[in-house]
Amino acid sequence: MNRFENQVAIVTGGAQGIGLGIARRLGSEGARVVLFDIKAERLRQAVGELEGADISTHAVPVDVTDETPVNAAVAEVREKFGRIDVLVTAAGVAGLTNRKTHEVDVGDFRHVMEINVTGMFLCCRAVLPVMLQANYGRIVNIASISGKEGNAGMLAYSTSKAAVIGLTKVMGKEYAETGITVNALAPAVVRTQMVDELPPEQVKYMTDRIPMKRTGEIEEIAALAAYTASPEAGFTTAFTFDATGGRATY
Ligand SMILES: NC(=O)c1ccc[n+]([C@@H]2O[C@H](COP(=O)([O-])OP(=O)(O)OC[C@H]3O[C@@H](n4cnc5c(N)ncnc54)[C@H](O)[C@@H]3O)[C@@H](O)[C@H]2O)c1
């Protein structure tokens, strides 16, 4: 399949983990990929890895929570490539977990909301004028099962991911007649650095709830993201796709 031939795809959080896996998949199907991430060194390694797989890759070190640099990064992509067909927003943090609401630190709560929600909003807002001009676009926001179900011990993260589902519903409806679709993915546990850094008790809580009795693979999330980001997914917008091994049946 070459569903992204001639297309340009921005992937935030593209330096590692799920974002990098999605970038690899889109690139393997013909997209020129642009990685946005705060980790400059990891970005360099990711570019090397993708270029080694013959994927045309460009990287922009940027903090998704900084409005002016986000706008400048998107303007740079538009200038360089002349188009932006796909935005995947995978930049995110878990914050402090394995604690109840009365133990939650407000600074950490704000930090998680700022990256997972405000950062996502800023990136979406920056690409929308480009997509509107082209009458085409695919935005795929990475939410989480925690946004649907609410994972105990993860107040900030679960709240932020519920907000991601909410902003996806709004944007999907607002642009439904424009050729732009906006959808979210809600994965359960996938073994990445984010999960490796969580307390083991928190990881056990999350994995115990997966009926398939295994964690997801980055490639499985990337396959679903690629479908959602492709021209094939033309009649679905404002929706949150499941990838939870049976945990969510809605
Ligand atoms: N791993 C899982 O189990 C899982 C499950 C559901 C959803 N998710 C979501 O998938 C996305 C990717 O997570 P992952 O597991 O690959 O984690 P990860 O930590 O491996 O990757 C996250 C990436 O986001 C980047 N990032 C963080 N803050 C940033 C900022 N302010 N500006 C720019 N980049 C920033 C990091 O540098 C990193 O490269 C996240 O949104 C996460 O919440 C992960």
The ligand as a Gaussian input file, in Angstrom:
#p B3LYP/6-31G(d) Opt

LIG

0 1
 N        2.439000       3.943000      25.844000
 C        1.166000       3.777000      26.180000
 O        0.773000       2.818000      26.852000
 C        0.140000       4.780000      25.739000
 C       -1.214000       4.407000      25.833000
 C       -2.182000       5.323000      25.435000
 C       -1.808000       6.548000      24.937000
 N       -0.478000       6.885000      24.862000
 C       -0.141000       8.187000      24.325000
 O        0.662000       8.031000      23.177000
 C        1.471000       9.181000      23.015000
 C        2.920000       8.749000      22.835000
 O        3.350000       8.147000      24.055000
 P        4.543000       7.104000      24.138000
 O        4.054000       5.981000      24.966000
 O        5.118000       6.850000      22.809000
 O        5.532000       7.926000      25.085000
 P        7.039000       8.435000      24.884000
 O        7.388000       9.083000      26.174000
 O        7.876000       7.340000      24.362000
 O        6.889000       9.545000      23.723000
 C        6.332000      10.797000      23.958000
 C        7.082000      11.808000      23.117000
 O        6.485000      13.108000      23.339000
 C        7.525000      14.045000      23.431000
 N        7.108000      15.231000      24.168000
 C        6.774000      15.313000      25.486000
 N        6.518000      16.584000      25.820000
 C        6.695000      17.328000      24.696000
 C        6.581000      18.720000      24.410000
 N        6.236000      19.603000      25.366000
 N        6.825000      19.134000      23.157000
 C        7.179000      18.258000      22.188000
 N        7.334000      16.941000      22.396000
 C        7.070000      16.481000      23.650000
 C        8.635000      13.302000      24.169000
 O        9.895000      13.946000      24.013000
 C        8.561000      11.936000      23.516000
 O        9.385000      11.839000      22.387000
 C        1.246000      10.049000      24.263000
 O        0.305000      11.049000      23.970000
 C        0.669000       9.069000      25.233000
 O       -0.124000       9.698000      26.212000
 C        0.494000       6.025000      25.241000

